[in-house]
Amino acid sequence: MTTPPLFGRRPPRGLNAEQGQLLRRVSRSFDLSIRLLPSVLQAPVAIGYLLARATDTVADTSDLPLAERQTLLHLMTQAIAVTSDSDEQLSPLPKLTQAFAAQQTNPHERALMQALPQCLPLLHTLSEPDQASVRTVLGHITRGQQLDMTRFGNGPHRLESLQTETELDDYTWLVAGCVGEFWTALCGRHLPDYALLPQDEMMHIGRQYGMGLQRLNIVRDMGADLADGRCYWPVETLAKAGLTPERLAEAARATNGTGNASEANSRKINTLTSITPLYNQWLDTTQSQLACGMRYALAVKPWRLRLASALPALIGARTVALLREAGPAALTQSIKMPRHEVRALLWRIALGLGSAPVLEREFLQLSRRPQP
């Protein structure tokens, strides 16, 4: 089953064919939303996403030296912030990005880093207000990434964790909630009267939407993050269940034994049992924030923008349902909405022309909890 024609095959406005292919490869689902956007919104969103994805690649490549990543991210942040591409202080950037790209094992991320010198100037092709919006959101995102590198700089050699729920909220806003605000600001600038709700309310639920998507990423990637020395579940939250980040990481490492359960496997079972109430509470909060995203989408008047706004919430709702079905054992699994389900969803919402009733029905169906 192929993608419905309304998603288009041409690269988003502002990108050439090669850059459009690159966007598609580094983001399977968000690329679909970008291609649905009205053309006036495509360039700032696509360019902002490519640059954010590049900085994220630098921040997340934890098997490379921390100092090297911090230097490169600092230079990239400077390059994004300057209003001219002729700053001499940035002259080392092309050489550093190529050296960094050569060390990437993921071919798509390697291609992204190799293309960065050509992607950075795209920012200067935008209008001044859109440039300012992209710089603002990327400033928040890179600040979150810099904090991440400082907090988790030891990589897999030493487990570190967020301490409080406040730190968690700050993190999810910096790397994702601000994106909901960015999207909303662009819509208000380019598409007057685009929503049924006031702009300040759209800004609020857009922020919650982005934070919910990041909470979903955290729980979905929990096992891999723990193996990499990162625990995004705050210490104070785990303590409510009598757990520590170390116990959680141990459970993620443990493998099922054969015959009589090993001591490690027994501890794993106990840990997963203990975390079940917190796990369900995490998913409930995530689902509530995704519901803000669906409320956001249903308030949008232009149907293509409504579809683009709804798609992450729809995929997220199905992912939450799959995580509920897996239970805390998802800690040791890879949970994603299968591609064939995504394609089927795209056809259903396309045939419904993105109408509000169709999207609302899909969200409710995709959110259905597994039967006990």
C-alpha angles and dihedrals in degrees: 000000000000130000114274114263094243089073088064132212101236117098117260116273111277095032129089121227094269093049090047090054089048091053090051092051097049094045121034097181108024090055087063091055092049092052090052093054122104106266093249090064099041101081100052092043095045095044092045091049095050092050092046090049090052094051089046090054090055093047095047101046092097096167089071122077114283094225091054092051093045092052093049094046090049091053092046090050090051091048091053093047099051118090092214128055093214099078107139091209088069096056093105091056100087093050093046094048092051091049090048092048091054089061095052117109095192106082095209093050089046090054091048093053091046089053095046095098088058094042098052095065089055087077090067091057091068126089114268094254091050091046089053091050093049091048092049095051093043089049089058093044095049090047088057091047092050090051088049092054092048093047097043099027095128092068119203092340093078130024115229129180143192109259106209143023087245090060089050092052091047091050096048090048094048096051102031117359090066088056090062088053091047092051091048094049091052091050092050091049099046103027111042114200091015095143141052091220129066116271094245091055091047088051091053097048091040088057091050090048093056092046090051092053089053092049086053091052090051096053093040093051096037097115095048092045092051090051087053093052096259125124114180092178103097119243091234091054095049090047089065087068094041091253137127132205087253092058090049092050091048090054090050091053097045119100127206113266127218124242109353112022114255120237090253092051091048090053089048091054091048091049094049090048091050094049096048096096092048091045091053091045090051090052091047091054091046091049091050091053091047087052086058086056092053090048087052092051094046089054092056115100106198105078098218091050089046090054093046091050094047100046099079090048092051094049089043093052091054091046091052089051090052091048090051090051092050093045121197088327083083083084087081098035139071108240119192138146103260116248094239089056091049091051092048089050091050091054093048095051092041092053088050089052090232093289116175094240091051093049093046092050092049092050092052093047094046090048095056112133119232114262114255 
